[in-house]
Amino acid sequence: MSDQQPVQLRVGLAQVDTRVGDLAGNAELVTTWTAKAAGDGVHLVVFPEMTLTGYPPEDLVLRESFAHASEQAVAELARTLADQGYGDVAVVVGYLAHSGDGAPGPAGPEVEREDAADLPGDANPRTGTPRNAAALLHGGEVVARYYKRHLPNYGVFDEARYFVPGTELVIVRLHGVDVALTICEDLWVEGGPCGVAGQAGVDLVVSPNASPYERAKDDLRLPMVRRRAAEARAPIVYCNQIGGQDELVFDGDSMVVAADGTLLARAPQLVEHLLTVDLTVDPSAAPERREGRLGPMTVSRHVVSDGPVPGFEPRPGQVVSPLSDCEEVWRALVVGLRDFIDKNGLPSVILGMSGGIDSALVAALAVDALGADRVHGVGLPSKWSSDHSLSDAQDSAARLGMHYSVVPIAPMVDAFESSVELSGVAAENLQARVRGTLLMGLSNQHGHLLLATSNKSEVAVGYSTLYGDAAGGFAPIKDVPKTLVWELARWRNAHARDRGQTEPIPENCILKPPSAELAPGQQDSDSLPSYEELDAVIADYVDRDLGMAQLLERGHDAEVVARVLRLVDTAEFKRRQSAPGTKISLKAFGRDRRLPITNRWRESLPSVREGAS
Amino acid sequence: MSDQQPVQLRVGLAQVDTRVGDLAGNAELVTTWTAKAAGDGVHLVVFPEMTLTGYPPEDLVLRESFAHASEQAVAELARTLADQGYGDVAVVVGYLAHSGDGAPGPAGPEVEREDAADLPGDANPRTGTPRNAAALLHGGEVVARYYKRHLPNYGVFDEARYFVPGTELVIVRLHGVDVALTICEDLWVEGGPCGVAGQAGVDLVVSPNASPYERAKDDLRLPMVRRRAAEARAPIVYCNQIGGQDELVFDGDSMVVAADGTLLARAPQLVEHLLTVDLTVDPSAAPERREGRLGPMTVSRHVVSDGPVPGFEPRPGQVVSPLSDCEEVWRALVVGLRDFIDKNGLPSVILGMSGGIDSALVAALAVDALGADRVHGVGLPSKWSSDHSLSDAQDSAARLGMHYSVVPIAPMVDAFESSVELSGVAAENLQARVRGTLLMGLSNQHGHLLLATSNKSEVAVGYSTLYGDAAGGFAPIKDVPKTLVWELARWRNAHARDRGQTEPIPENCILKPPSAELAPGQQDSDSLPSYEELDAVIADYVDRDLGMAQLLERGHDAEVVARVLRLVDTAEFKRRQSAPGTKISLKAFGRDRRLPITNRWRESLPSVREGAS
């Protein structure tokens, strides 16, 4: 603080939907939202983690050409913002930093990589230092660069594979306000950068995030941000991205929490949004400033401007309540599906409609995500299909207003059965594969992406046919247990009723006992325990990794547990449809080349700028 | 050294083929090979990395029940060895250590995991400290435990996800010889544990490994082991596992190198083998002993026995020359396929035989791996199949003595084409999918695993049909580029000729121009550049991650590069056959649950001992 007058700052949180690999498109997103924020009088705009590259970029990080393009893109973005007249707005963007200084990469300085046999010197991943970075842009320049200190490496995160951790806490004085930069996981660590900021003395902490959605995760975030605000002795600006990226979906839930834990503002989940908050800093209450080495980090300070902004009437922050559990899941599934289809540039989707609850639910999700005109359903009755199957499928499509046609599968099934002798499960699977082949034929002919309708319970126990009903380019409810499928269907119908709209899912699909209809009179309960029991065991065994002893302690039935575990363990085979093959080279397709499917980066685009045209 | 007389030690390197998750079976392997070594007068036997759990155990490490069972298994193994009369042999085995002391896990002590929302206290992965460990067993006890210091986290390795690094160098005195324990990656690090051992003063370094095969990697290992021997000022005993584990294959190549770099012994590649070496240590030349903190590690010393073994006549070490490039690859593919089939308990395999080189090569590999009686070929001619296709397929099967039958696909293709209008690529793919459906039907009916015959060039550019020829539970040549397919075929025929055996691959399959035969007169060269050009670009773009600019610098044709890169980038979609779906839970199937397919661990086995019965 340069004097003892209270100083003000209007901060914007740009909760945007980036696209992995799309440096040019993401830079454009930054200029568009900065313009919007500038129009609203914002002095500092914060974007999500790795804004320019998208998150997670996975093995793109290891490609030097991409890393260099990211470095170029951030410098160019600073100039573009100034050229467009936003040079006086401070903008915090995430990007992939890559110094060409030959400093050690994530594997460490002296490691002779076991997989480096065949690397030419110029492609050795040990050169260069990839970092998960945030830059503060102002006046056409990159004013400061912060490197993420805590690299998560569990669950869906692999950051130890890609990045070198930072050791410096970067603090930028903006209009007399000392702003500390942090990134995502840094905020989840007690005694981490927020603790250092608390010792160093700051007025504000900003935190760009890429925090994937998980049911009820919003309940964790607010208390966590509060603990860090207390530690930092300053307000925290938490900006999270939204949108789908392959399997992950990000829900936003951006927020601002005061040093005393007061929730000042909170954004709606699962939509792009500019959240603004007016902060007033009382310099007389500000903690003493310290520099240099503080605990595990070195503090560096940069000054953009000392003079406070002219006083203005602060507006109250917008605080949006989190969504209900069902609505949150529904919207996450809609956004995940929509972004997978749209970010991959696909025109439309196709799915088989069996008249069962899974395909009815996926159809409703698809119509909510893409609009009815981009969704094509096909009824594929066999000789074992019941009358209600066909009528429920038709009813479902009619309620949704989507395209619908019917192709009976008997002629194809008969042709196979005349050529080879198939019985039992082999004969059941044949029907599912004839359907898969028909749907893939229509997909190839018309350019629709095939949606698989498998739910998590089925996938867990392998109750599906490989290359049959499991076929598809995206499986919207792959992580939704069957009991939640029913719950979501009921919620979606109630949501429609509340709005005076047609219920999108036929009541009969919800009520009838589930059946694969691959043999006469077949029901799921012939092969599986009740879905209530099954889903409870899956939650404990798969999600929580509990062993047999712990499962029994938690009150599951011993016989059910034994049965479900055997099914889950043996279905691992089926869940890896993309056949493994023996690796003999530096990078085999499979375990050691991890690239996003949804990825806009193309080597064939000669430069970032031209790529945007 | 307790006195100045030269002391001797006979060391055994048990280059064995373990199975992931099979604690009981792997323990049995240790007792069997220790008995063999004891019979040969060995004083110290070294087994590969993570002997008891198998490597890589992936997310099994996160399951506490498994970690506890591993701890139990190593203690029990020490007792079993003593009970069987081998208590006086020192045995170094790898295992998963897991202290229940609530010490910090890999994510660090204070990290609030982003994915921990739903974890009950007793399943919180932060409790317990998983380590990649080596135990020295002697006299019925676990005498010493070493924890791997350097955790590789690149390429196929994810050890930062699983383990906490060790900080202690453990040295055990055995018959007056000071033996330092290290594990795998520790040996690849200059100034790592071998450097510390050099400062501490030791007579021998042992190194259990799980170092995956890669072409020409054997050329890297010997110079690397030599550098570390010089650093440690002591001989190095490098024991590597052999065998296939899902996509990985381990080639053994175990060796012993003297302090001066002399290669004392080297094991044959890709077979189980007991390599022995007689070491003589001259105490007058031994480095001074130091203890306590040395550089990054603390040195701890343990004494098993001071008294030297009775003098014996040393035998010269066996030094096997590495295999030629083609033989090495061939055997790696054979072992990878054999272990995938046998470790998963599968009786037999089936594959489609087109008369082309890929299926002819896969059939020959399968017969070498499993024997002709476990291999079933099916010719699946269409109206576009040439006469030579059928005769070459038949010739191929006859040369190999495998089962063979023919099922023409026209009736099924006609049935589909009468039901839906398919043209162009959709019609081509239909034929491949009818074949896939037939083969999967026979697979389900008879219990054969379907082998996919796709090669790496095809997989890279997506020149295959999803759920058609790409279908299968294992793809033996998925990492073999087409040019190498031809080279291997020629090598295998020459190998047979040299032995006076029938050439297993018809010359015509090698010589004819490649064609998918999905349309009249179709050839691969209609859609792709020459395989020489294609494979050269794939090696640089996929294996070496080079960008466009570097590719052009390396002399590739610009038009070919642009074409290949576009194909490789868009085929990412096809390579992930197992449809992604939006993640909403703690663990979705896909990116955050990583389990081996080949895995013997079953929660339903109540204990390690009973599991063995």
Interface residues (C-beta under 8 A of the other chain):
Chain A: D59 L62 R63 E64 S65 F66 P106 A107 G108 E110 V111 E112 R113 E114 D115 A116 A117 D118 L119 P120 D122 A123 P125 H150 P152 N153 Y154 G155 V156 F157 D158 A160 R161 E185 W188 V189 E190 G191 G192 S211 P212 Y213 E214 R215 A216 K217 D219 L220 M224 G244 D246 E247 L248 V249 V329 A332 L333 G336 L337 F340 N344 V407 P408 P411 M412 D414 A415 F416 S418 S419 V420 E421 L422 S423 G424 V425 A426 N429 L430 R433 V434 G436 T437 L438 M440 G441 L442 N444 Q445 A452 K456 V459 A460 L466 Y467 A470 A471 G472 G473 F474 A475 P476 I477 K478 D479 V480 A539 Y541 V542 D543 R544 D545 L546 G547 M548 A549 Q550 L551 V561 A562 L565 R566 D569 E572 F573 R575 R576 Q577 S578 A579 P580 G581 T582 K583 I584 S585 L586 K587 A588 F589 G590 R591 D592 R593 L595 P596 I597 N599 R602 E603 S604 P606
Chain B: D59 L62 R63 E64 S65 F66 P106 A107 G108 E110 V111 E112 R113 E114 D115 A116 A117 D118 L119 P120 D122 A123 P125 H150 P152 N153 Y154 G155 V156 F157 D158 A160 R161 E185 W188 V189 E190 G191 G192 S211 P212 Y213 E214 R215 A216 K217 D219 L220 M224 G244 D246 E247 L248 V249 V329 A332 L333 G336 L337 F340 N344 V407 P408 P411 M412 D414 A415 F416 S418 S419 V420 E421 L422 S423 G424 V425 A426 N429 L430 R433 V434 G436 T437 L438 M440 G441 L442 N444 Q445 A452 K456 V459 A460 L466 Y467 A470 A471 G472 G473 F474 A475 P476 I477 K478 D479 V480 A539 Y541 V542 D543 R544 D545 L546 G547 M548 A549 Q550 L551 V561 A562 L565 R566 D569 E572 F573 R575 R576 Q577 S578 A579 P580 G581 T582 K583 I584 S585 L586 K587 A588 F589 G590 R591 D592 R593 L595 P596 I597 N599 R602 E603 S604 P606
